[in-house]
Amino acid sequence: MDNRTAALRRTTNETDIELSVNLDGTGATDVETGIGFFDHMLAAFGRHGLFDLRVRAKGDLEVDGHHTVEDT
């Protein structure tokens, strides 16, 4: 089976996001968005879906978490 992976970086006026995913992984996750519940949900999604997920997101959390979640 081919390794199904992707990585991307997206920068906007509100956010700076780096993300990588390996759909054929083992459920390893490394997530930091600055939003505790969002981190938890992304990590659980990868862990239980058995794909590797790494997320680094910096957003305008002083406004709210909307842009960080939306752009991620």
Buried (B, 14 or more C-beta within 10 A) or exposed (E): EEEEEEEEEEEEEBBBBBBBBBEEBEBBBEBEBEBEEBBEBBBEBBBEBEBBBBBBBBBBBEEEBEBBBEBB
